[in-house]
């Protein structure tokens, strides 16, 4: 069966520090991968998605970036965090033939 | 692009009563409509979905209805229980590998 791993679960970072969140999927090949952000009490905002290695689509211009160095690995990065980057970050995977999304357990990021 | 609106933002119902959450979408090409449930601090989980060739789908106490002409779909939960308390998100997709989510409904079941 397919599983998705996301870490860390919580992260507290100072303003201006770098960020790296990692997500990996097991049990499937060539998944579509997604990064969502959820501000406190708010909806799910799509940040990036990828349909293959090295293919990244950005939905929202910001100081975040994403990379997909391997088929089942998706990384969210920032060189310098802003206060507004605080939120709950969710990785998700899906397939081209089935729009169902399966989410990772999330990372609660607090930028202070 | 697609725009999904969800109402109400908060909903409180007595245990045992029914709850209804409504969503509208803007892109007539959307053909897939899932609903996700998110408990506090947890990941969203798919609870039910419907495709545009179906008007209604049921799974035990949960049902979803779709009106393509009016471009709206609804989630119905009957005989609500305390464990139904959560935030519910609707979403829509045109099959282009992206889901557009509604803003969520915080459902509280009052014992």
Interface residues (C-beta under 8 A of the other chain):
Chain A: X32 X42 X43 X44 X46 X49 X51 X90 X94 X96 X99 X100 X101 X102 X103 X104 X105 X106 X108
Chain B: X32 X34 X41 X42 X43 X44 X45 X46 X49 X89 X93 X95 X97 X98 X99 X100 X101 X102 X103 X104
